[in-house]
Amino acid sequence: MNKWILKTGLWVLLCCAFEGWGQTKTWTLRECVDYALKNNISIKQSELDLQNGRVAKKDAIGNFLPTLNASASHSWNIGLNQNITTGLLENQTIQFTSAGLNSSVAIYNGLQNMNQLKRARLTILAAQYQLNKMQDDVALNVANSYLQILFNKENLKVQQEQLANDEKQLLRASEMVKSGMIPRGDLLDAEATVAADRQRVIAAQNTLFLSKLSLAQLLQLDDFRNFDIAEVNYEPSLSPTLAESPETIVKKALGERVELKIARTNLEAAERDLKISKGALQPSINGFYSFSTRASNQRRISNFVVDPNNPTNTIGFVPSTGEAVVAPNFIPIQGNPLPYFDQFSQFKGNSFGVQMTIPILNGFRSSNAVTRARIALERARTNEKQTSLDLERTVYTAITDAKGALQAYESAQTALNARKLAFEYAKERFNVGLSNSFELSQAQTLFTNAQSDLVRTKYDYIFKVKVVEFYFGIPIVEKL
């Protein structure tokens, strides 16, 4: 008995597990928006632009810092060479090592560094605004796609309900034909109506699948076939935002929407570009410092004597080989050469100072840069004005569309009530033999169309109101 209970329990657990694996996750609107904000490709590209802006700011800060570069070299000179330590010409291999350290700092360059830093900060701000705009656009598109799926789901239900009602009418018509209450032609009309209903159901199913596919692609999901959303019944209500005057909504949009902030930031950046280009026309002052040292590894020269045939020459002898070397106009340095590493301290040197550069003529590059910056500034001013006009027109259009959608929804409600009563009346007349199946089918088709129109206008109104609230500063998923 215990074994049977254990086996039964294991079987139930396996069945529950398989059932859980077969279930499809349903996504809420909040989950869809959050997922899209993390995975959308356009948003990721905007985030990369923001990172580039931060790197540009580091470049601008680095312009204020002094430069510091170290250098070193080691060379082999083979053949007849002048020993830079003794001044003698020697046919031999000399190893020469040198090292140096150079530094410079910009003291004044027409305030270009300061303006480049301010311009870099504006670039970061514009990139952040652009990222915010991309996030808003993606969230709005997700909400639209989500509502489209809900509409298609409800529309499919309407078509399925229509099919079920027509199938019942077909059965009833078949019984009435058998009893002789209606002619056989009415039965054929009922069969044609059911066939048309099935076609509409298939079309509604395909439309629903394509709308799910569209949202899944927007979310960058691979398994779009198992994608589905949670069925939530959103009832339309009169939005408080529509109670505001259009001027109030437009004013708030002009003050808060990132489209206009991007244009204004780009205008400020263009002004900085003009100042940077003008700074290139001014003199620049740089401070510099350099340190250098050197050492050579050569043979020792000793026993210097004056050449009796030419007093201007000096003869030296290499102790290891006895070879005589001649150097013209050389004043010998008596004693042993310095050790290799001690030479670095002996032959070190320092150099520092201030350098001024005054631009005089450089092929009109600086003046042309100023002209181009002025043109870009004027273009930015024009773009800022155009963006303001476009935003104002868009908001007024959104308000008008939302109010029109509300009127369409209210009209659809009235039409549905009338079509429902007409359909009920047509059924009563058909049941008592006062009308034929064609009249009943017409009444039912009009009733079904009225149901579909109500669903369509409902979600159209919900989305268009959401657009107005979006421009008024209300987040996309706050009310949905």
Disulfide bonds with the S-S distance in Angstrom:
none
